[in-house]
Amino acid sequence: MPPLSSGLTIATWSELADRTPTYALVAGVDLVVIRYGDEVSVLYGRCLHRGSLLADGSIRGDDLVCGVHGWDYRVETGVSAYANDEALQKFTAWVDTDADAVMVDEGEIATWKREMADLTAVAFAGAAGRQET
């Protein structure tokens, strides 16, 4: 279901091959777009294990598999099968059949990026403080 705000087109629905990871970039965030049947999943596009682009990976069963080290994530949820406490961010996405488009909420992605930058800055500042003692 689309959010109340307007969406941003990231892919042409009819051109997305079923169960083939596809790259998109929104608000400076790498994404991986996956069509599975009549559904679409849009996840953060970098492997949490090594940072590789997941659009370069493949789909095996219900899993998106990183092409570098084989780390895998559920297509529908982004949860890692190796470490269930690790999950790719799953973004709101929908198909606009009239426009033949896969849409996302750009504001949601930009907000997530800012929150991740803030968390990284806090973690870095904490680590730097520990090194000074």
Beta strands, then each sheet from edge to edge (+ up, - down):
strand 1: 8-12
strand 2: 22-26
strand 3: 29-36
strand 4: 39-44
strand 5: 58-60
strand 6: 63-65
strand 7: 72-74
strand 8: 90-91
strand 9: 93-96
strand 10: 101-104
sheet 1: 1+ 10- 9+
sheet 2: 2+ 3- 4+ 8-
sheet 3: 5+ 6- 7+
end
